[in-house]
Amino acid sequence: MRRRKRSLPELAALLVVLVALIAFFWLKSPYFMTQNNLLNVLTAIAVTGIIAIPGTMLLIAGQVDLSVDSGAAFCGVMMAVVAQNHAIFLGVLAAVGLGVLIGLINGFLVTVLRVNALIATLGMLAVLRGLTEVRANGGTVNLANFSGLGTARPFLSIPVPVLLLTVTAAVAALLMRYTVFGRSLYASGSNPVAARLVGVRGNRMIIIAFVASGLGVALSGLILDSQLSAASPNAASGLELTVVTAIVLGGASLSGGRGTVQGTLVGLLIIGVLNNGLTLMNVSSFYQQVASGVLLIIAVSFDQLRLRFSKA
């Protein structure tokens, strides 16, 4: 209950920032508040969001997965390669299976071998990026007849990626709020020693969270394949920075023990609205990268200030 009360003011402040950004870009561009553009914003954040939701679980537990961008590219390329040689269905199964395997390896390194999550997942990022380049021979792998997952609009003209993000966020929010799994992640992130003493199986829950991250990575890779009708080894490059920015901006702490799925969603919307609005204003993509970097610095700075004041 205390955690919920503490997160409400933070979420309200984020919503104020989001509304202010929407109002600003609405005044600056007549195209911003159109239905198609708003759907473009949601579609643009869907791939990032599907990874950021399990990433929020990990950060709450005091862990982080920085291998997500190369993981998405690897799963996407492997899906396309298998689909070319066999069938699309087998390609999808291969991507999902590889995503789970990536999560299991990361979880094993962190919980069993006690490798720092930052180092373990950075190493995995390099390994997967190299394997992706090798498997794709440094080029793009074409993929036909797989556009539905990324472009179809089966319900109220809402794109499939947006629907998948909505379902993912809803399930994750329920898990974090009402289940032993969610409480265990919060406990492990807040005080891992005390959590172990009271019988919380933190390592098992952390492995499950890494596997969830792997599944999110695989699904995002499949969506990118579908949107591009091809698999590129450079797909999702730099995505891990956007994921971390959205999670920390949404109120999660780098030290663990705090954060919400709802906050991450608002953080994603702030990033999506900012990027879309700057594009409509013809601001260079290089400056958009600057804005993303500034957002990350601001989010981490506020996280450190929260920690300092909570200890005072």
ABEGO torsion letter per residue (X at the ends): XAAAAAAAAAAAAAAAAAAAAAAAAAAABAAAABAAAAAAAAAAAAAAAAAAAAAAAAAAAGBBBAAAAAAAAAAAAAAAAAAAABBAAAAAAAAAAAAAAAAAAAAAAAAAAGBBAAAAAAAAAAAAAAAAAAAAGGBBBBBBGAAAAAABBABGGBBAAAAAAAAAAAAAAAAAAABAAAAAAAAAAABAAAAAAAGBBAAAAAAAAAAAAAAAAAAAAAAAAAAAGBBBAABGBGAAAAAAAAAAAAGBBAAEGBEBAAAAAAAAAAAAAAAAAAAAAGBBAAAAAAAAAAAAAAAAAAAAAAAAAAAX
